[in-house]
């Protein structure tokens, strides 16, 4: 695929997309390259970061504490913009646990939320924020 000419500034990655991009070599791993090359700025909030850290600790991933710390220091902190959620979002998503991604996107004026979670993708948008699958995002912007 050719070099992208579009630069998408602010994107929220839900935890399933972020973990897939970081830990596996499938299609979604291409998202890491986009943020490393400055083609997008991923946003993260305290709440979404806490969920990421908890998921990385799942036994099924077999990651040591040092490996988790390395992922955070090498792939998250240098590239992600931390946003402070000032407006809580409640009752928008079917799964209340997913409202934190909407709140993060709203706080950071995100253009997109990338998700593999049907509870989020069924919304299609929230205010001015488009909610799409990571694979669709790659097709459009790569």
Secondary structure, DSSP 8 states (H G I E B T S, - for coil): -------EEEEEE-HHHHHHHHH--SGGGHHHHHHHTTSEEEEEEHHHHHHHHHHHT-GGG---HHHHHHHIIIIITTT-EEE---S---SSSSSGGGHHHHHHHHHTT-SEEE---HHHHTT-EETTEEEE-HHHHHHHH-
